[in-house]
Amino acid sequence: MRRIIIVSPHPDDAIIGAYQILMKKASEIDIFYLESDFGCETEVNCLQQKTNVGAHHFEDRSLLRDALRSSVGEISHIIAPDPYWDTHLEHRLCGAIAIDVALVFGINLIQYSTRMNAPYVRPLEASVAEKKKDLLNFVHPSQESLWKYDYRFWLFEGNIQWIDQGCL
């Protein structure tokens, strides 16, 4: 089985932008993330506990790019932030790395939004949104007040597939 790699500049980005893909049980999913702030490892461990995904931390973007390039034979899809619609610099740079690797090696690329400003973002079904919120609260309890008052992070989701060589 080929892997799905979710590029997540910060551990919560995989849940905010790619929750529905993250919850697919039919594929082996790994998260490649950059941020390693205090508490980050605990959050990643909680995410692994709830989703059974692999998690790999990289100290900088060049190591992330190298890891993606060295894994191309095992990857069916790269899921990454959308550098066109996302306003966060780190998200845009990670999305650009994913585009580069996908185009050079012909890998399926799906981009997601964490800002919920992209035209492809849609509301989630109520039951899915509630599960997404519960996972965010479990994995990132330090951000609970954010999830409580800013509904866009858990009520909406969207992604767009740019290179289509087989659907998920």
C-alpha positions in Angstrom: 0.0 0.0 0.0 1.3 3.4 -1.0 1.4 6.2 1.6 -0.4 9.5 1.8 1.8 12.2 3.2 0.1 15.2 4.9 2.4 18.2 5.0 1.5 20.1 8.2 3.6 23.1 9.0 2.1 23.0 12.5 0.5 19.9 14.1 -3.0 21.3 14.1 -3.0 22.2 10.4 -3.5 18.5 9.4 -6.7 18.5 11.4 -7.9 21.9 10.4 -7.3 21.5 6.7 -7.4 17.8 6.0 -9.5 16.2 8.7 -11.6 14.1 6.3 -8.5 12.7 4.5 -6.8 12.2 7.9 -9.6 10.0 9.1 -9.5 7.7 6.1 -8.7 4.2 7.4 -8.0 2.7 3.9 -4.6 4.2 3.5 -1.4 4.5 5.4 -1.1 8.1 6.4 2.0 10.0 7.6 2.2 13.6 8.7 5.4 15.5 8.0 5.4 18.6 10.2 7.8 21.4 11.0 6.9 23.2 14.2 8.4 21.9 17.4 7.3 24.4 20.0 6.8 23.5 23.6 4.0 21.1 23.9 4.1 20.1 20.2 5.3 16.6 20.9 2.5 16.0 23.3 0.0 17.2 20.7 1.5 15.0 18.0 1.4 12.0 20.4 -2.3 12.7 21.1 -3.0 12.9 17.4 -1.3 9.5 16.8 -3.3 8.0 19.6 -6.6 9.1 18.1 -5.8 8.5 14.4 -3.0 5.9 14.3 -1.0 8.0 11.8 2.8 8.2 11.5 4.3 11.5 12.5 7.7 12.8 11.4 9.2 16.1 12.5 11.7 18.1 10.4 13.8 20.9 11.7 13.5 23.0 8.5 11.9 23.1 5.1 15.0 21.7 3.3 14.8 18.5 5.3 11.1 18.3 4.6 11.8 18.6 0.9 14.5 16.0 1.1 12.2 13.6 2.9 9.4 14.0 0.4 11.9 13.5 -2.5 13.4 10.4 -0.9 9.9 8.9 -0.4 8.5 9.4 -3.9 8.3 5.7 -4.7 6.2 5.0 -1.7 3.8 8.0 -1.9 0.4 8.0 -3.7 -0.6 11.5 -2.6 0.9 14.6 -1.0 -1.7 16.6 0.9 -0.3 20.1 1.7 -1.3 23.7 2.4 -2.5 25.8 -0.5 0.2 28.5 -1.1 -2.2 30.6 -3.3 -5.0 31.1 -0.7 -3.2 30.7 2.6 -1.9 33.9 4.2 0.5 32.3 6.7 4.1 32.4 5.3 5.1 29.0 6.7 2.0 27.4 5.1 2.7 29.0 1.8 6.4 27.8 1.8 5.4 24.2 2.7 2.7 24.2 0.0 5.3 25.4 -2.6 7.6 22.5 -1.6 4.8 20.1 -2.1 4.0 21.5 -5.5 7.6 21.3 -6.5 8.0 17.6 -5.5 4.6 16.6 -7.0 5.3 18.2 -10.3 8.9 16.9 -10.6 8.0 13.4 -9.7 4.4 13.2 -11.0 2.7 12.6 -7.6 -0.9 13.3 -6.9 -1.2 16.6 -5.1 -4.2 17.8 -3.0 -4.0 21.2 -1.4 -6.0 22.3 1.7 -6.9 25.6 3.3 -6.4 26.4 6.9 -7.7 30.0 6.6 -11.0 28.9 5.1 -10.8 31.7 2.5 -10.4 29.6 -0.6 -13.3 29.2 -3.0 -13.4 25.4 -2.6 -14.0 25.5 1.2 -17.5 24.2 2.1 -19.3 23.6 5.4 -19.0 20.1 6.9 -22.0 18.0 7.9 -22.9 18.7 11.5 -21.8 15.3 12.8 -18.4 15.5 11.0 -17.8 19.0 12.2 -18.5 18.0 15.8 -16.0 15.1 15.5 -13.4 17.4 14.0 -13.9 19.9 16.9 -13.7 17.0 19.4 -10.4 15.9 17.9 -9.0 19.4 17.9 -10.0 19.8 21.6 -8.3 16.4 22.5 -5.1 17.0 20.5 -4.7 20.7 21.1 -6.4 21.6 24.5 -4.2 24.7 24.8 -6.2 26.1 21.8 -9.7 25.2 23.1 -10.7 28.9 23.4 -9.8 29.4 19.8 -11.9 26.5 18.6 -14.7 27.7 20.9 -15.0 31.2 19.4 -13.7 30.8 15.8 -15.9 28.3 14.2 -14.2 28.3 10.8 -11.5 26.0 12.0 -13.8 23.1 12.6 -17.0 23.9 10.8 -15.5 24.2 7.3 -13.1 22.3 5.2 -12.0 22.1 1.7 -9.3 20.8 -0.6 -8.5 20.8 -4.3 -6.7 18.2 -6.3 -4.4 19.6 -8.9 -2.7 16.6 -10.3 -5.1 13.7 -10.8 -3.5 10.3 -11.3 -6.1 8.4 -9.2 -8.6 9.5 -6.6 -8.4 8.8 -2.9 
